[in-house]
Structure formats: structure tokens, C-alpha cells
Amino acid sequence: MWSSTYRWAFSPADQANGLPQSLWLCLDALFYVAYFLDVLVQMRTSFLKDGILQTDEAVLHCHYVGTSLFWLDILAILPFDIAYMVLYRGPVPAPFHALKLLKYYRLRQFTDRTETRSHLPNLSRAFFVVHNLLVLIHWNACLYFLISKHVGFGKDRWVYPAWNTTESSEWGSVSRQYIYSFYWSALTLTTIGELPEPQSNGEYLFVTVDFLVGVLMFAALVGDIGAIIENMQKTRMKFQTKMDNIKRYMNITKVPSYLQERVIKWFDY
């Protein structure tokens, strides 16, 4: 979710001080090893059939191979990008990297199981909400840099600046390219603004869509965070509500103060 879109936008051939191809090759190899091990795990994962837990290996293999998820895993594990890199020795086209995103469903399964089995479900839920927010800002940053590359760096005030002169040479470093794009994306999606105005119709359209996505994103984010906080305090609020009702009942029925104190202490206990 992070590296595929990054490599699509910030092509190694256009970068100064970027990561070498050999390091990307090693990272790709690690991805494929993890994906292959995951296929082996899923081929041995039991499931319920008519309420009966299936543990026979042959049945498990047939069940997994017969699902559509198996073909998604096969597409994600085929090393198209490594083969392209070795054969053509050039930047790998974006679709080859995007195939790894087919494994996103496993992340969803992981988050659901983590929330179910963790002793701190609200903490894990908050972590994944923040992670999804950062991923959305990251994707938007990569898209902004791609649009700047298409329009032409420094062509107008809205796109990413050019770095042809000595004074602006730091704008050509990969760290500055990514940090500025991430900064631009964060300000835009949070609708804070304070950025150069678009110049062309396409730029205006892109920024308008970004504003709308940002409004919807933060509405969903506030709702998720509110639900998490409410769940964290649900037990305490339920106790306090019951305590308030008991106090009100004792006041209405004129229960003696010493007995009210005993009831409250017992309830606290």
C-alpha cells in the first residue's frame, strides 16, 4: 500500500539520492517470500462446513483452490516486476507493482481478527484508522507528483517546483519531492489550504475533488474516533447512569442519609 504507489510516482530514474535498484529488488523478494508463505498457510487453514470443522488437508486444499481469493493470491505472487527489471533493466511500469495490492483483503482480515482477539481492541482500531488516513494522504501525494510530472515541473505556481538552477537543486532530491508532496496532500485533504492556487482547468478539478474527498474522509474519521471513545467509556457511563438513577430514587423515597451512603459504598464496591 505504501511502496507500490511510491515507486509508481517517484520513478527511480528521475530521482536524485534515491534508493538503488538492488535494494528495491531485495524488498520485492521479501514481499514474494511473505506472499508465498501466506499461500501455504491458507492452504492449511481449517473452515466450518455445515457446522463441522474441516481439518483434512486434501479438503482444505480443494476448498482454498476453489475460491476466487486463490487466483488473487496467484496474481499477486507472480514476479512480473522482478522479471521486467532483470530483462529490461529499467523502471518497472506501475501495473506490475499494483498487482501486490490484490492482497489487501488479507489486511482487512487481519484488522478484524486483531480487534476480536486483542485485549486492547479500541487501541488497535484507532491505530488502523490513523494508518488508513496516512495511506490516503500518501496516495494523494503520489498522484499530485504524477500530475506535476505530466504538466511539467515549475510550469506554473501550483505544480511541484523545478530544480534546474543551483539555488533550487535541493528540490531534485527524493526526500524533498516526497515530503513536499505529502505536505501538500495533507494540507489539501484537511482543507486547511494556504497553498498556491491552481492555474489550469485540470488542476482546479483535481483540487476540487481533493476537497470533497477530504471533507468526507474527516467526517468518517471523526465518526470512527467518536465511536472508539464511546466504546472505551461505555462501561463507565453505564455504571454512572445506574448510580444516578439509584440516587434519584433514594431522594424521592426519602431514604435516610446513612442508608444512602451504605448503598452508594456497596454499589461502588
C-alpha positions as CSV (number, residue, x, y, z in Angstrom):
1,M,0.0,0.0,0.0
2,W,3.0,2.3,0.5
3,S,5.8,1.1,-1.7
4,S,3.8,0.3,-4.9
5,T,2.3,3.8,-5.2
6,Y,5.5,5.4,-4.2
7,R,7.5,3.6,-6.9
8,W,4.8,4.5,-9.4
9,A,5.0,8.2,-8.8
10,F,8.7,8.7,-7.8
11,S,10.4,6.7,-10.6
12,P,14.0,5.7,-9.6
13,A,15.2,7.0,-13.0
14,D,14.0,10.5,-12.1
15,Q,15.4,10.6,-8.5
16,A,18.5,12.0,-7.0
17,N,19.8,10.3,-3.9
18,G,17.0,7.7,-4.2
19,L,17.2,4.1,-3.2
20,P,19.2,1.9,-5.5
21,Q,17.5,-0.7,-7.7
22,S,19.3,-3.6,-5.8
23,L,17.6,-2.6,-2.6
24,W,14.2,-2.5,-4.3
25,L,14.9,-5.9,-5.7
26,C,15.6,-7.3,-2.2
27,L,12.4,-5.7,-0.9
28,D,10.5,-7.3,-3.8
29,A,12.0,-10.7,-3.0
30,L,10.9,-10.3,0.7
31,F,7.4,-9.5,-0.4
32,Y,7.2,-12.5,-2.6
33,V,8.5,-14.8,0.2
34,A,5.9,-13.5,2.6
35,Y,3.2,-13.9,0.0
36,F,4.3,-17.5,-0.8
37,L,4.3,-18.4,2.9
38,D,0.8,-16.9,3.2
39,V,-0.5,-19.1,0.4
40,L,0.9,-22.2,2.3
41,V,-0.8,-21.0,5.5
42,Q,-4.2,-20.5,3.7
43,M,-3.9,-24.0,2.2
44,R,-3.8,-25.4,5.7
45,T,-6.4,-23.2,7.3
46,S,-9.4,-25.1,8.6
47,F,-13.0,-23.9,8.0
48,L,-16.6,-24.8,9.0
49,K,-18.8,-26.8,6.7
50,D,-22.4,-27.5,8.0
51,G,-21.1,-26.7,11.5
52,I,-18.3,-29.2,11.3
53,L,-14.7,-28.1,11.5
54,Q,-12.8,-29.4,8.4
55,T,-9.2,-30.4,9.1
56,D,-8.4,-32.9,6.3
57,E,-5.5,-31.5,4.2
58,A,-7.0,-32.6,0.9
59,V,-10.3,-31.0,1.7
60,L,-8.6,-27.8,2.8
61,H,-6.5,-27.6,-0.4
62,C,-9.6,-28.1,-2.6
63,H,-11.6,-25.6,-0.7
64,Y,-8.9,-22.9,-1.0
65,V,-8.1,-23.6,-4.7
66,G,-11.8,-23.4,-5.5
67,T,-12.2,-19.8,-4.1
68,S,-11.6,-16.6,-6.0
69,L,-9.1,-15.5,-3.4
70,F,-6.7,-18.2,-4.6
71,W,-6.5,-16.6,-8.0
72,L,-5.9,-13.2,-6.5
73,D,-3.0,-14.7,-4.5
74,I,-1.6,-16.3,-7.6
75,L,-1.7,-12.9,-9.5
76,A,-0.1,-11.1,-6.5
77,I,2.7,-13.7,-6.2
78,L,3.8,-13.8,-9.9
79,P,7.1,-11.8,-10.1
80,F,6.3,-9.7,-13.1
81,D,8.1,-6.7,-11.8
82,I,11.3,-8.6,-10.9
83,A,11.3,-10.3,-14.4
84,Y,10.8,-6.9,-16.1
85,M,13.6,-5.4,-14.0
86,V,16.0,-8.2,-14.8
87,L,15.1,-8.4,-18.5
88,Y,14.8,-4.7,-19.4
89,R,16.9,-3.1,-16.6
90,G,14.6,-0.1,-16.4
91,P,11.9,1.4,-14.3
92,V,9.1,-1.1,-13.8
93,P,5.6,0.0,-15.1
94,A,3.1,0.8,-12.5
95,P,0.6,-2.1,-13.2
96,F,3.3,-4.6,-12.2
97,H,3.7,-3.0,-8.8
98,A,-0.1,-2.6,-8.4
99,L,-0.6,-6.4,-8.5
100,K,0.7,-6.6,-4.9
101,L,-2.4,-4.5,-3.8
102,L,-4.5,-7.6,-4.6
103,K,-3.5,-8.9,-1.1
104,Y,-5.4,-6.0,0.6
105,Y,-8.1,-8.4,1.6
106,R,-5.7,-10.1,4.0
107,L,-5.1,-6.8,5.7
108,R,-8.8,-6.5,6.3
109,Q,-9.0,-10.0,7.7
110,F,-6.0,-9.2,9.9
111,T,-7.6,-6.0,11.3
112,D,-10.9,-7.8,12.0
113,R,-9.2,-10.6,13.8
114,T,-7.0,-8.3,15.8
115,E,-10.0,-6.3,17.0
116,T,-11.7,-9.6,18.0
117,R,-8.8,-11.2,19.8
118,S,-6.8,-8.3,21.2
119,H,-7.0,-7.3,24.8
120,L,-7.0,-3.7,23.6
121,P,-9.4,-3.6,20.7
122,N,-10.0,0.1,20.9
123,L,-6.3,0.8,20.7
124,S,-5.8,-1.4,17.6
125,R,-8.9,0.1,16.0
126,A,-7.6,3.6,16.5
127,F,-4.2,2.5,15.0
128,F,-5.8,1.2,11.9
129,V,-8.0,4.3,11.5
130,V,-4.9,6.5,11.6
131,H,-3.0,4.2,9.3
132,N,-5.7,4.4,6.7
133,L,-5.7,8.2,7.0
134,L,-2.0,8.3,6.3
135,V,-2.3,5.9,3.4
136,L,-4.9,8.1,1.8
137,I,-2.7,11.2,2.2
138,H,0.3,9.2,0.8
139,W,-1.7,8.1,-2.3
140,N,-2.9,11.6,-2.9
141,A,0.7,12.9,-2.6
142,C,1.9,10.4,-5.2
143,L,-1.0,11.4,-7.5
144,Y,-0.1,15.1,-7.1
145,F,3.5,14.4,-8.0
146,L,2.4,12.4,-11.1
147,I,0.2,15.3,-12.2
148,S,3.1,17.7,-11.7
149,K,5.4,15.5,-13.8
150,H,2.8,15.4,-16.5
151,V,2.2,19.1,-16.6
152,G,5.9,19.9,-16.2
153,F,7.8,20.8,-13.0
154,G,7.7,24.5,-12.4
155,K,5.4,25.1,-15.4
156,D,3.1,27.1,-13.1
157,R,2.9,28.0,-9.4
158,W,0.7,25.1,-8.5
159,V,2.8,22.1,-9.6
160,Y,6.0,20.9,-8.0
161,P,8.8,23.4,-8.5
162,A,11.6,22.8,-11.0
163,W,15.2,22.3,-9.9
164,N,17.3,23.4,-12.9
165,T,19.3,26.1,-11.1
166,T,21.9,25.6,-8.4
167,E,19.8,27.6,-5.9
168,S,16.9,25.2,-6.2
169,S,18.9,21.9,-6.5
170,E,17.6,20.5,-3.2
171,W,14.1,20.3,-4.9
172,G,15.5,17.5,-7.0
173,S,16.2,15.2,-4.0
174,V,13.8,12.4,-3.5
175,S,13.3,13.3,0.2
176,R,12.2,16.9,-0.7
177,Q,10.0,15.6,-3.5
178,Y,8.1,13.2,-1.3
179,I,8.0,15.4,1.8
180,Y,6.6,18.4,-0.1
181,S,4.1,16.2,-1.9
182,F,3.0,14.7,1.4
183,Y,2.8,18.2,2.9
184,W,0.7,19.4,0.0
185,S,-1.6,16.4,0.2
186,A,-2.1,16.7,4.0
187,L,-3.0,20.5,3.7
188,T,-5.4,19.8,0.8
189,L,-7.2,16.9,2.3
190,T,-7.6,18.6,5.7
191,T,-9.0,21.6,3.7
192,I,-6.6,23.9,5.5
193,G,-5.4,25.4,2.2
194,E,-2.7,28.0,2.3
195,L,-1.2,26.7,-0.9
196,P,-0.8,28.2,-4.4
197,E,-4.0,28.4,-6.4
198,P,-4.5,26.0,-9.4
199,Q,-3.8,27.6,-12.8
200,S,-5.5,25.2,-15.4
201,N,-8.9,23.6,-15.6
202,G,-7.5,20.2,-14.8
203,E,-5.7,21.5,-11.7
204,Y,-8.9,23.2,-10.5
205,L,-10.8,19.9,-11.0
206,F,-8.2,17.9,-9.1
207,V,-8.2,20.2,-6.1
208,T,-12.0,20.3,-6.0
209,V,-12.2,16.5,-5.9
210,D,-9.5,16.6,-3.2
211,F,-11.5,19.0,-1.1
212,L,-14.6,16.8,-1.4
213,V,-12.7,13.7,-0.5
214,G,-11.1,15.5,2.4
215,V,-14.5,16.5,3.8
216,L,-15.9,13.0,3.5
217,M,-12.7,11.5,4.9
218,F,-12.6,13.6,8.0
219,A,-16.3,13.2,8.6
220,A,-15.7,9.4,8.6
221,L,-12.6,9.8,10.7
222,V,-14.4,11.9,13.4
223,G,-17.2,9.3,13.4
224,D,-14.8,6.4,13.9
225,I,-12.8,8.2,16.6
226,G,-16.0,9.2,18.4
227,A,-17.2,5.6,18.3
228,I,-13.9,4.4,19.7
229,I,-14.0,6.9,22.6
230,E,-17.6,6.0,23.3
231,N,-16.8,2.3,23.4
232,M,-13.9,3.0,25.8
233,Q,-16.2,4.8,28.2
234,K,-19.3,2.7,27.7
235,T,-18.9,0.6,30.9
236,R,-18.2,3.7,33.0
237,M,-21.1,5.6,31.5
238,K,-23.5,2.7,32.1
239,F,-22.4,2.5,35.8
240,Q,-22.7,6.2,36.3
241,T,-26.2,6.2,34.7
242,K,-27.3,3.5,37.1
243,M,-25.8,5.2,40.0
244,D,-27.6,8.5,39.2
245,N,-30.9,6.6,38.9
246,I,-30.3,5.0,42.3
247,K,-29.5,8.3,44.0
248,R,-32.6,9.9,42.4
249,Y,-34.8,7.0,43.6
250,M,-33.4,7.2,47.2
251,N,-34.0,11.0,47.3
252,I,-37.6,10.6,46.0
253,T,-38.4,7.9,48.6
254,K,-36.6,9.9,51.3
255,V,-34.2,7.1,52.3
256,P,-32.1,8.1,55.4
257,S,-28.7,9.6,54.6
258,Y,-26.7,6.9,56.4
259,L,-28.5,4.2,54.4
260,Q,-27.9,6.2,51.2
261,E,-24.2,6.2,52.0
262,R,-24.2,2.5,52.6
263,V,-26.0,1.8,49.3
264,I,-23.5,4.0,47.4
265,K,-20.5,2.4,49.0
266,W,-21.8,-1.1,48.3
267,F,-22.6,-0.1,44.7
268,D,-19.0,1.3,44.3
269,Y,-17.7,-2.0,45.7
